[in-house]
């Protein structure tokens, strides 16, 4: 069993260079690569459980999207958007020295994957969109805007965990060790001893502009989805407020004509930490 490896890759933006951190599981020489990308305020370590389960088949690579986790923060906050994230992922895949990858993206990570998969000559040959699609509801955009960028601080890891349990209740049911895992990798100890989140509050600036532009309406990206040609699986949390059953039904008949699966007892978004959720992903990826 190969241990988890922590690495960084240097990426470029109009504002200069930045480091993107990532963790890697499995045989470093395995040419079969699975890239797993997290949601808006989360980090690479959300995929630890699934990565360990799939590391015998894949070299599993989980980046911290810039501005999160161990990655650098961007000087120009307006760059916290899908085009920059896609550019960073192209750099990462070049570093991995492979021509093709499979991709699992949760929420924002799915939007990044969809945008990359829509490109000509994309390296993505199999795509899993976890509780996200070409329509992001206005309700979910408003909910996200209410908490992103608030920059809460805590006196202890226990207080931080209580907050994570509250704002992430829709992730599903977890035991105490799993909740601690979902907390400890997205926070850090500040210079004054307080516990703070590991993401740049500046990621909220572009999100606020999107909310202003949509004026509470849904954000639609159908042309992007319809440009995807690789086999695609869409997972939906049964209580999701971001991805509606109607959108999922359309995704099954448009563009790549995705296969779909609904996960009971979960909202936005399934965390792929339970055996049955991992099995859905594994079985789909094996089919290709």
C-alpha positions as CSV (number, residue, x, y, z in Angstrom):
1,X,0.0,0.0,0.0
2,X,1.5,3.3,-1.1
3,X,1.1,6.1,1.5
4,X,-0.6,9.4,0.7
5,X,1.8,11.9,-0.8
6,X,1.5,15.7,-0.5
7,X,2.7,17.8,-3.4
8,X,2.4,21.2,-5.1
9,X,2.4,22.4,-8.6
10,X,3.1,26.0,-9.8
11,X,0.3,27.5,-11.8
12,X,-0.1,30.9,-13.5
13,X,-2.8,33.6,-13.5
14,X,-2.9,37.1,-14.9
15,X,-1.9,38.3,-11.4
16,X,1.3,36.1,-11.3
17,X,2.3,32.6,-10.2
18,X,0.7,30.6,-7.4
19,X,1.1,27.1,-5.9
20,X,-1.7,24.6,-6.0
21,X,-1.4,21.8,-3.4
22,X,-2.6,18.3,-4.0
23,X,-2.6,14.9,-2.4
24,X,-1.9,11.7,-4.3
25,X,-2.9,8.1,-3.5
26,X,-1.9,4.8,-5.0
27,X,1.0,3.7,-7.2
28,X,2.8,6.9,-8.5
29,X,3.7,5.0,-11.6
30,X,0.1,4.1,-12.5
31,X,-1.0,5.7,-15.7
32,X,-4.6,5.3,-14.9
33,X,-5.4,8.6,-13.1
34,X,-8.6,9.7,-11.2
35,X,-8.8,13.4,-10.4
36,X,-11.2,14.3,-7.6
37,X,-12.1,18.0,-7.0
38,X,-14.0,19.4,-4.0
39,X,-16.8,21.9,-3.5
40,X,-16.6,25.7,-3.0
41,X,-15.2,25.9,0.6
42,X,-14.0,22.4,1.0
43,X,-10.6,20.7,0.3
44,X,-8.8,17.7,-1.1
45,X,-9.0,15.7,2.0
46,X,-12.8,15.2,1.6
47,X,-11.9,12.4,-0.8
48,X,-9.6,10.5,1.6
49,X,-12.0,7.6,2.1
50,X,-12.9,7.2,-1.6
51,X,-9.2,7.6,-2.6
52,X,-8.1,4.8,-0.3
53,X,-10.9,2.6,-1.7
54,X,-9.9,3.2,-5.3
55,X,-6.1,3.4,-4.9
56,X,-5.6,-0.2,-5.9
57,X,-7.0,0.7,-9.4
58,X,-6.1,4.3,-9.8
59,X,-3.5,6.9,-9.0
60,X,-6.0,9.2,-7.3
61,X,-5.1,12.9,-7.3
62,X,-7.1,15.4,-5.2
63,X,-6.2,19.1,-5.5
64,X,-6.9,21.9,-3.2
65,X,-8.4,24.4,-5.6
66,X,-6.5,27.7,-5.4
67,X,-7.6,29.8,-2.4
68,X,-8.5,26.6,-0.3
69,X,-6.7,24.1,1.8
70,X,-2.9,24.2,1.5
71,X,-3.0,26.1,-1.8
72,X,-2.0,29.8,-2.2
73,X,-4.5,32.6,-2.2
74,X,-4.9,34.7,-5.3
75,X,-3.9,38.4,-5.1
76,X,-6.7,39.3,-7.6
77,X,-9.9,38.0,-6.0
78,X,-11.9,38.3,-9.3
79,X,-9.9,35.4,-10.6
80,X,-11.7,33.0,-8.3
81,X,-13.8,31.5,-11.1
82,X,-14.0,28.5,-13.3
83,X,-11.7,29.7,-16.1
84,X,-8.8,30.1,-13.7
85,X,-9.6,26.7,-12.0
86,X,-9.7,25.0,-15.4
87,X,-6.3,26.5,-16.3
88,X,-4.8,25.2,-13.0
89,X,-6.2,21.7,-13.6
90,X,-4.6,21.6,-17.1
91,X,-1.3,22.5,-15.5
92,X,-1.8,19.8,-12.9
93,X,-2.6,17.1,-15.5
94,X,0.5,18.1,-17.4
95,X,2.5,17.6,-14.2
96,X,1.0,14.1,-13.8
97,X,2.3,13.3,-17.3
98,X,-0.8,11.5,-18.5
99,X,-2.9,12.1,-21.6
100,X,-6.3,11.2,-20.2
101,X,-8.0,11.2,-16.7
102,X,-11.2,10.2,-15.2
103,X,-12.8,13.0,-13.1
104,X,-15.1,13.1,-10.0
105,X,-16.2,16.6,-9.1
106,X,-18.4,17.6,-6.2
107,X,-20.4,20.8,-6.7
108,X,-17.8,23.4,-7.8
109,X,-15.4,20.6,-8.6
110,X,-18.1,19.2,-11.0
111,X,-18.5,22.6,-12.7
112,X,-14.7,22.7,-13.2
113,X,-14.9,19.2,-14.7
114,X,-17.8,20.0,-16.9
115,X,-16.0,23.1,-18.3
116,X,-12.8,21.1,-18.9
117,X,-14.7,18.1,-20.4
118,X,-16.5,20.5,-22.8
119,X,-13.2,21.6,-24.4
120,X,-11.9,20.1,-27.7
121,X,-9.2,17.6,-27.0
122,X,-10.1,17.4,-23.4
123,X,-8.1,15.0,-21.3
124,X,-11.3,13.8,-19.4
125,X,-12.6,10.5,-20.8
126,X,-15.1,9.7,-18.0
127,X,-16.9,12.3,-15.8
128,X,-18.8,12.1,-12.5
129,X,-20.8,15.1,-11.6
130,X,-21.6,15.0,-7.9
131,X,-24.8,17.0,-7.1
132,X,-24.2,19.6,-9.8
133,X,-25.2,20.3,-13.3
134,X,-25.8,23.0,-15.9
135,X,-28.5,24.7,-13.8
136,X,-27.6,26.0,-10.4
137,X,-30.8,27.1,-8.6
138,X,-31.2,30.6,-7.4
139,X,-32.2,29.3,-4.0
140,X,-28.9,27.5,-3.6
141,X,-26.9,30.5,-4.8
142,X,-28.6,32.7,-2.1
143,X,-27.9,30.1,0.6
144,X,-24.2,29.9,-0.5
145,X,-23.8,33.7,-0.5
146,X,-25.1,33.8,3.1
147,X,-22.2,31.9,4.6
148,X,-19.3,32.1,2.1
149,X,-16.8,34.8,3.1
150,X,-18.1,35.5,6.6
151,X,-14.8,34.3,8.0
152,X,-16.0,32.9,11.4
153,X,-13.3,32.2,14.1
154,X,-13.5,29.8,17.0
155,X,-11.8,29.2,20.3
156,X,-11.5,25.4,19.8
157,X,-11.7,22.7,17.2
158,X,-14.8,21.5,19.0
159,X,-16.5,24.8,18.3
160,X,-15.3,24.7,14.7
161,X,-16.7,21.2,14.4
162,X,-20.1,22.3,15.8
163,X,-20.2,25.0,13.1
164,X,-19.3,22.6,10.3
165,X,-21.9,20.1,11.5
166,X,-24.5,22.9,11.4
167,X,-23.7,24.4,8.0
168,X,-23.0,20.9,6.5
169,X,-26.0,19.1,7.9
170,X,-27.2,18.4,4.3
171,X,-24.0,16.3,3.6
172,X,-25.8,13.4,5.3
173,X,-25.2,11.3,8.4
174,X,-21.7,10.7,9.8
175,X,-20.1,9.3,12.9
176,X,-18.0,11.5,15.2
177,X,-14.7,10.5,13.6
178,X,-16.0,11.4,10.1
179,X,-17.3,14.8,11.3
180,X,-13.9,15.5,12.9
181,X,-12.3,14.5,9.6
182,X,-14.6,16.9,7.7
183,X,-13.6,19.7,10.1
184,X,-9.9,19.3,10.8
185,X,-8.7,19.6,7.2
186,X,-10.7,22.8,6.4
187,X,-9.5,24.8,9.5
188,X,-6.1,25.9,10.9
189,X,-4.8,27.6,14.0
190,X,-4.2,31.3,13.4
191,X,-1.3,33.3,14.9
192,X,-3.5,34.4,17.8
193,X,-4.4,30.9,18.6
194,X,-7.9,31.1,17.2
195,X,-9.3,28.4,14.8
196,X,-10.1,29.8,11.4
197,X,-11.1,28.3,8.0
198,X,-8.4,27.5,5.5
199,X,-10.1,29.3,2.6
200,X,-9.6,32.8,1.3
201,X,-12.8,34.9,2.2
202,X,-12.1,36.6,-1.1
203,X,-13.7,33.6,-2.9
204,X,-17.0,35.3,-2.0
205,X,-16.4,38.3,-4.2
206,X,-17.1,36.6,-7.6
207,X,-19.9,34.6,-6.0
208,X,-21.6,37.8,-4.9
209,X,-21.3,39.2,-8.4
210,X,-23.0,36.1,-9.8
211,X,-25.8,36.6,-7.3
212,X,-26.3,40.2,-8.4
213,X,-26.3,39.2,-12.1
214,X,-28.8,36.4,-11.6
215,X,-31.0,38.5,-9.3
216,X,-32.2,35.4,-7.5
217,X,-32.9,33.4,-10.7
218,X,-31.3,30.1,-11.7
219,X,-27.8,30.2,-13.4
220,X,-27.9,28.1,-16.6
221,X,-25.0,26.7,-18.5
222,X,-26.6,24.3,-21.0
223,X,-24.3,25.0,-23.9
224,X,-21.4,24.0,-21.8
225,X,-23.0,20.7,-20.8
226,X,-24.1,19.9,-24.3
227,X,-20.5,20.3,-25.5
228,X,-19.5,17.4,-23.2
229,X,-18.9,14.2,-25.2
230,X,-17.4,11.7,-22.7
231,X,-19.6,9.2,-20.7
232,X,-21.1,11.0,-17.7
233,X,-22.6,10.0,-14.4
234,X,-24.7,12.4,-12.4
235,X,-25.2,11.8,-8.7
236,X,-28.0,13.8,-6.9
237,X,-28.6,14.1,-3.2
238,X,-32.4,13.3,-2.9
239,X,-32.9,16.5,-0.8
240,X,-30.5,18.7,-2.9
241,X,-31.6,22.4,-3.3
242,X,-28.9,23.0,-5.9
243,X,-29.6,20.2,-8.5
244,X,-33.3,19.6,-9.2
245,X,-34.9,16.3,-10.4
246,X,-36.0,18.3,-13.5
247,X,-32.5,19.3,-14.4
248,X,-31.2,15.7,-13.8
249,X,-34.0,14.4,-16.2
250,X,-32.8,16.8,-18.9
251,X,-29.2,15.9,-18.3
252,X,-30.2,12.3,-19.1
253,X,-31.5,13.3,-22.5
254,X,-29.2,16.1,-23.6
255,X,-25.5,16.4,-24.3
256,X,-23.7,13.3,-23.1
257,X,-27.0,11.8,-22.0
258,X,-25.8,11.1,-18.5
259,X,-26.5,8.1,-16.5
260,X,-28.1,9.2,-13.2
261,X,-28.4,8.0,-9.6
262,X,-30.1,9.5,-6.6
263,X,-28.7,9.2,-3.1
264,X,-31.4,9.0,-0.3
265,X,-31.1,10.9,2.9
266,X,-28.7,13.5,1.6
267,X,-29.0,17.1,0.3
268,X,-26.2,19.1,-1.2
269,X,-23.9,17.3,-1.5
270,X,-23.1,13.6,-1.0
271,X,-19.6,13.4,0.4
272,X,-18.7,10.0,-1.1
273,X,-17.5,8.7,2.3
274,X,-20.0,5.8,2.6
275,X,-19.4,2.4,1.0
276,X,-22.5,2.5,-1.1
277,X,-21.7,6.0,-2.5
278,X,-18.2,4.9,-3.3
279,X,-19.5,1.8,-5.0
280,X,-21.7,3.9,-7.3
281,X,-18.6,5.8,-8.5
282,X,-16.4,2.7,-8.7
283,X,-18.9,0.7,-10.7
284,X,-19.4,3.5,-13.2
285,X,-15.7,4.2,-13.7
286,X,-15.0,0.5,-14.1
287,X,-17.6,0.3,-16.9
288,X,-15.4,2.4,-19.1
